[in-house]
């Protein structure tokens, strides 16, 4: 893993780029995605470039940048085409500090603001990486985790006395870029994974990682195994037992 120096001036310029952080009700590219795209590639003429039949977020000196704020599933096909020919840097924004801001949809006035108790961790990336696991050791692939803080802007247009039930999630607006960590290959991914002493059942691991049982929890477990951080070490009746590896 490599820590990359952050430029606050570059981040502020990216946030101020045309179209970022528009008015309430304006349809536009989501701000986290757009800001990071401008951070890594300030020249908009190098955005949305077509290579080998694939539209890439940005291309800088022959390196493809993909800002991935959602599922990695669709990346699999793109990586299969691009990696044999181009270096690809997949940038994942991890929100480590989040302020939930409630806004009047009619006036744009901020009505309340609080710090969320949710803080991002590398664990949230693991089920996404499982979708592209076969490419993680490719020489041309780099993963960059961008640790950010943001305003999570929501509109008071829902139901109930406070209008927060099923309210619209308007946008996440980054307010700071706190760090950049570059990972190359499965060894770096493994080193970034959590570690616990002892032997555990799958359900116990989910609780340690604060995961709800389901598809994402299962993918997280399988990614820990694939990265070499976890191995099956036995069984307790019908339940498999796992041990974390350093």
Order of alpha helices (4+ residues) and beta strands (2+ residues): beta-alpha-alpha-beta-beta-beta-alpha-beta-beta-alpha-beta-beta-alpha-beta-alpha-alpha-beta-beta
